[in-house]
């Protein structure tokens, strides 16, 4: 038998109960009002506002709205100033804590080893340490691999580095590694290989992409259990490069050290990982991941040395600094990022950029960034395009491996002043160039290249000057510090001037009630004739605003004899 459903309890009340509850509530409210009256709290009178029959009502309301907007802007300014002060205090506290820690460590009598470690930790991210580590790699290396981005090989060449290697007293060799050849059309790769091999032995290379795991998916031969580089689908040219280094090591009858150098994001660490067959060095999309020497043994005869990136000289063009600078776009100054993006857009084909980003025609780089920001949904408050974030996005695309662009080799090739025919012959000595050319041809044929139509034509800015000597970096850093101190002084002056503006506003606790009451009171307030005294602490902007509001404000107490009195006999349309 089916069990009958139980009825839910009704929420209805009897009238007696309901009226009793309402009575109790009324008594409670009455009691609260009586106590408030005893304490002296009275209900604030409502502002009646402007009567409907008052003349120039719309003008008064407009002025009230403008005052309200000004008050809101002042409130926002005060909020920003408070945030700046908070950040300043936090920075000061951080520096104080760092100074106290430093004093403690210096005060303690510890061994020289611990002191050396603290110094290394403190100076790890500085440009001096980058130069120091790079010079160590150059001094310790028998063969130096200068890694070039195939999209702009000439822009990745550093004349200071090449001169330091070629003019060194020891028997050092310099090899060029043309990396990322899969991002460039096939004809362009062949042209660059023919151009670069006239100066230094050049290896075509496609390094392994960044992997999540610490191992690579490589094919292992059944007999010997060795990694077969040629049959791997992830990287190309590793067999040619390893064979070239092994043959050179045999001619020297000793174990050789190979230093890998180059500008940021050209793929130095990725080349070592590809040669080793596993993730031996840290790699990343951000610039300057490698901050110190990393030694990786390929075999008994070959040892690879990964080095920090070369520092680009500030005297380079904006294009070279945008693509070859160590500074990360996320932390760099927005003005520098915008300048770099402007240089990039001006040095490439406009139609191809429009096709790649799928945006309409634009007149200048700023319009291009605003269109891109609208397309990607990068909008600030009020649907204003976020140009700075769009510029950072474009810069990350161009320094990473997302955009396939290519540059043409120079038509007339002139040797740099540090290279002579004798030097070129010395650099090519000990390498089998015929075998190298054949291997390069096989590597280019095995890869799938993009078509010129889908790539962006790019005008290279030429060789990029780099800083290798540590003394030059110290001078630049001292200048940079002077600039920073001047900037801080300007910011302090700006905050002092802004503090005067903030005196007009409320205590800044975030309540809008005071602002509303003030704006309503100003609407109904009657302006008295005569000059009003100005506050000497007010800024120029506030005084100008006060004078403007006084000129626009309408007084209901003015006599009829004045010129601006309302004439009821005239019909105003």
N, C-alpha and C positions, 0 to 999 in steps of 0.2 A: 504493500500500500504506500502510495506517495505521501511523504510527510508535508503537511501544509506549511506555507511560508509564514514566518512570524511578522507581525506588523511592526513598522518602525514607530518609535515614540514620537508623538506630535510635538512640535515646537510652539504651538499656540499657547498663549497665556490668557488667564481670565482677566476681565476688565478691571476687577478690584486690584489685582497684582500690578497690572500695567500702570494704572493711575497712581498707585502708591510709589512706584519707582520714579515716575515723572515728578511727583511731589518732592521726593527726596533730592532729586537733581536740582530742582528749582531752589530749594532751601540751601543746598551746598553753594550754588552760584551766588546767592544773596549774601551768604556768610563771607565768601571770598571778596566780594565787592566792598562790604563793610570794613573788613580788615585793611584792604588796600586804601580806602578813604581815610582811615585812621592814621596810616603811615604817611599820608600825603601824596600818594600816587593818584594822579588824575588821568582820565582818558584824554589822549591828545586830540586836539580839534582837527577836523578834516580841513585840508586846504580847498577852498571853494573853486580855485582855478580862475581862469579868465572868463568873464561873462560872454555869452554869445553875441550880445549887442555891442560889445566894446569895439571901437575902431581899430584897424590894423591888427586884428587878432591873429591872422595867418603869419604876419611878420614876427610877432612876439613869440608864437609857437616855434617858428623857424630858428629864432635866436636861442630859445631855450634848448632846442635840439642840438644846436652847434655847441652851446656851453656843456651840454651833457657829453658830447663826443670828445671835447677837449679834456674834460675831467677823466674820461675813460683812458684817453691817450696818456695823460699824466700818471694815471694809476699803473698802466703798463710799463711806462718808463721807470717808475719807482720799483716795480717788481724786478725788471731787468737789472737795475742798479744793485738791488739787494742780492740777486744771484751772483753778480760780478764780485761784490764784496765777500760773499760766502766762499766763492772759488779762490779769491785772493788769500783769505784767511786759511783755507785748506792747504793751499800751496805753501804758505809761510810755515804752517805747522809741519808739513811734510819735510820741508828743507831743514827746519829746526831739529826734527827727529833724526834726519839723515846726518846733520852736523854732530849731534850728540853721540850717535852711534860711531861716527868716524873718530871723534875725540876719544871715545872709550877704547876703540881698537888701536889707536895710535898711542894712547897712554899705557896700555899693557905692553910689557916687554915679552914679545913673542919671537919665534924664530923667523929667519929671513924667508922661509918657504911660505909661511902663513901670510906674511906681508905681501909677497909677490902674488899670492892667490887673490887677496882682497883688491889689489890694484887691478888685476886682470878683470875681476868681476865688475869693478866700477867703470872701467874703460872699454868694456866689451863692445858696446854699440857705437863708440865714437869713430870718427873718420880716421883718427890717428892709428887706432888699432887695425882698421881695415888696411891701411897702407903698410903698417908694420908686418902684418901677416902675409900680404901680397909679396912684399920684398923677400920674406923668408922662403916663400914658395919658389920665386924666381932664382934665388941663390942656390937652393937645394936641388933644382931640377936639371936633368940632362937634356930632356926634350920638353918644350913648352907648347901646349895645345891652346891656340887662341880660337875660342868658339865664336862663330858668327851666325847671326840670324839670317837665313836665306832670303827673307823678305827685304832686308836692307843690309847687305853684307858690308858695304863701304861705311855705313854709319856705325857699324859695330867694331870697326878697326880703330885701334888706339895707336897713334904714331909714337907716343912716348914709350909705350910698352915694347913695341917692335924695335925701337932704337936701343932700348936697354938690353934686349936679348941679343940683337945682332952685333952690337958694339961691345959686348962683354968679353973679357979676356979668355974665358973657358970655351971649350968646344961645345957650345949649346946649339941646339937645333930648334927651329920654330916651324910648327905645322899649323895650317889653317883647317878648321873643321866647320864645314858648311852645314849647320843643323837646321831642322824644320823644313826640309826640302819638299815635304808633302803639302805645304801651304802655298807653293809657288808653281806656276805653269812649267811644263817640262822644258820648253824652249828657253825660258828664262834661266833655269837651273844650268843648262848646258852652256849658255853664254857666260854665266858667272864663273863656272868651273874653268872655262878656257881663259878667262880674264885673270883669275887669281893664281892659276898654276904658273904664270909667267914670272911671278915674284916668289911665291913659297909653295911647297907641296900642299895640295888641298885635297881633303877627304869629304865626299858627300855622305851625309848622315841623317838618319831619322831616328831620334831617341825614343825610348819607351815613354808612354804617357804616365801620368801620376796614378798610382794604384793604391787601393785601400789596404790590401794585404801586404805583408813584408816580403812575399815571394812573388815571382813572375810566372806567368803561364808560358813555359818554354817547352820545347820538344826535346826529349832526351833520347840519345841513341841507345839501342838495345845492347850492343856489344860492350862498350866501354863506360856507359853511364854518364857521358859528358854532355854538356849543353851544346846544342847545334844552333848557332846564331843565325845561319843563313836561312834555315827553314822556319824561323819564328815569324809570326805575322805582326808582331808589335814593334820591332825596331829593325832598321836596315843600316848597313855600313859598318856594323860592329866587327864583323869577320875581317873586313879589309883593314880597319884601323888596328886591331889586335895583331894581325899578321905583320903589318908594317912595323909596329913597335917591337915585336919579337925578332924580326930580321935585323933591325938596327941594334938590338941588344946583343945579338950574336956577333956582329961586327966589332962591338966594343969589348967583348969578352968579360962582361961584368953585369951585375944587376943594375938596371937603370931606374931612375925616378922621373915620372912624367907629371908635370904641373899643368893643371887645367885652369885657364884664366879667361876673363871676358867681362863684359858689362852685365848689368842685372837682367834676369829673365831671358838669357840666350840659351839656357839648358846645360850648364856646366855639370851640375850634380846628376842630372838625368843621363848624361853621356856615361858617367862612371857607373851608374846603376845598370845601364844597358850592357856595358862591357863586363861587369861582374855577374850579371844574370840574376841579381836580386837587389832589394832596396838596401843598399849599404850607406847611402847619404840621404839626409833629409831634403825633401823637395817641397815646393809650395808655389802658389800663384802670387803671393806677396813678394815684394822685392827685398833682397838682403837677408834671405833665410840663413845662408852660410855666413857665419861671423868669425870663424877661425879655421885653421888648417885641419883637414880630415884626411887621414892616410888610409888607403884601401889597397890591399895586395891582390893583384890579378892572378899572378903565379909567382914562382920563385925568382924569376928574372925581371918582373915588372911591378912597380909600386906606383899607384896613382895618388896625387896630392890635390885635393879639392881646396880652392882658395876663395876668399871673399870677393865680392864684385869690385871692379875698378870704379873709382869715384870720378864722375864727370866734372870737368872744369866749369865753373860758373860763367866763364867767358864764351862758352858755346852758344849757339843759337837756341831760341825757345823750342824749336822742333827737336833738336838733339837732347836738350835737358828733359823734355817731356817723356821721350822714349828711353833714355839711357840713365836717368837719375836714380839714385838708390832710395830716395824719399818715397814713402808709400803714399798714394793718392788720398787714402783715408785720413792721414794725419797731416797732409801738406796744406799750405795756405791756399784758399779758394782762388785768389788772384793768379797764382802760379798755374793752377790747374786750368783755369779759363784761358790763360795765355798759351799754354801748351796745346789745348784742343783747337784754338784758333789757328795755330801754326800747322797742325795736322790737317785740318780741313782745307786750308789754303794750299797745301802741297799735294793734294790728290784730286782725282777726277770727280767733279761735282755730280754728274749723272750717275756714276757708279755708286757713290755714297747714298744718293737718293734711292737707288734700287736696292741696296743692301739693307738700309734701315726702313724702307717702305714708307717714305715721307714725301710730301709734295715739294715743289721748287722753293728755294729759299734764297734770300739776297745776301746774307752774311752769316758767319758762324753763330752769332747770338740768336738769330731767328731759327737756325737749324737746331740749336739746343732747346729752344722753347717748343718747337714742333715735336721734337723727340720726347720731351718731358710730358707733353699732352698725350702722346701716343702710349707711353709707358705708364701713365697714371701718376707721374711724379708731380703732385700739385700741393701747394701750400694753402693756407687759409684764404678763402675768397677766390679759389680756383686760379691762383697765380702760379705759373710754371716754376718748378724748382730747378733753376738752371745749373746751380752748383753740383747737385747730385747727378744731373744728366751728364755734366762734364766729367765727373769722376767715373761714371759708367763707361763713357766713350774711351777714356784714357785706359781703363782696365781692359777693355776689348782689344785695344791696339797693342798694349804691352803683353797681353796674354796670347793665346793661340786661337782666338775666336774669329778674327778677321783675316781673310786671305788677301793680302796685298803684295805687290811686287814692284821693284825698282829696276831700271835699266842700267847696265854697266856703262862706264864712260866710253865715249867713242874713241877719243885719243888718250891712250894710256901713257902717262908720264911717271917715271920712277920717282919715289920720294927721295929727299936728299941723303938720307942715311943708307940707302940701298945702291949698290953698284953691281955690275955684272959679276965681279969677283965674289961679292957677298952672296949673291943669288946662287952661284955655283957651290959655295961652301954649305949653304943651307940645304941644297939638293943632294949633297954628297952622302952616301950611305943608304939611300932609299932607292928602291926599284920603281922608277917613275912610269915605265911602260905597263908594268903589272898594276900599278895604282890607277892609271887611266882606264884600263880595262875593267877593273873592279868598280870604279865610279860609274862607268857606262852601264854595267849590270845592275847596280843599285838604282839608278835613275829609271831604267826600263822596268824594274820589278815593282815600282811604286805607282799608285794611282794619283795623278796630279789634277788640280782643278783647271778648268778652262780659263783663258784670258777674259772671257765675257763675264764669268762669275767672280773674277778677282778685281781688285781696285788698283788702278795704276797710281804709282806713288813717286814723287820726286825726292830723291835722297839729298840730304844736306852735306854729304861728304864725310870725311873722317871726323871722329869725335875726339877732341883733346881730353886726356885723362890726367889725374894727379896720382903720381906714384911716390914721390918724395914726401916724407913726413913733415919737413920744414914748411913747405908751402901750405899744407893743411892747417898748421898752427896759426899762420898769419891770417888765413881766411876765418878761422874760428874766432880769433880775437876781434876781427872786424864785425863778425856776426854778433858777438856779445855786445859790442858797442851799440849796434843797431837795436838789439833787444832792450838795452837799458834806456835808449832814447824813446823806444816805443812805450815802455812802462811809464816813463815820465809823462808822455802825452796822454796815456790812459788815466793817470792820476789827475791831471789837469781837467780832463773831460768829466771824471766822476765828481770832482769838486764843483764844477759848473752845474752838473745835473742835480747835486744835493740841494742847491738853492731852489731849483724848480720843484723839488719834492716837498719843500716846506709849505707850499700852498695846499697840499693835499692832507687827507686824514692820516691817522696813525698807521695805516697800511695793514690792518688786521684782516683785510679781505672782505669786510662787510660793505654792502652797497647801500645800506639804509641812509648813512650820512650823505652820500653823494646824491641820492634821490631827493632828500629833504632840502639839500642846498640848492639843487636845480629848480625845484618847485618854488622855493622861497625867492629865488632870483627872478622867476617869472612874475610873481605877484608884487615884488618889492617896487616901490616908487622911487625913481631916481630924483634926488634933490638937486636943484640948480647950483651951479658953482663948481669950482675945481675940487677934485678929491685928492687927498694926499697919497702919494705912491710909496710903497715900501722900499727902502733903499736896498734891501737884500734881494729884491726880485731881479731876475735876469732880463736881458734885452728883449728876448722873445715874449716873456710874460707881460712886460710893459707894453709892447706893441699890441698884444692880444687884448689887454685891458683897454687901451685907447680905442681899438677897433670896436670892442663891445660897447664902449660908452657912446661912440659916434652912432652906432646902429640902434641902441636902446631907445625906446619910446617912453616918455614920461607922461603920465596922466594928470600930474599936478601943474603942468605948464600953463601959464595964463593964455587967454584967447588972443591977446594982442600980438603974440609972437607969430613969425612968418609960417612956421610949420604947424600951426593950429589947424584942426580939422574944420573945414567949411561945409556946413550942412546944406548950403544953397547950391553947391556945385555937385554935379553928378559924376562920380568917379567910375569909369568903366574899366 
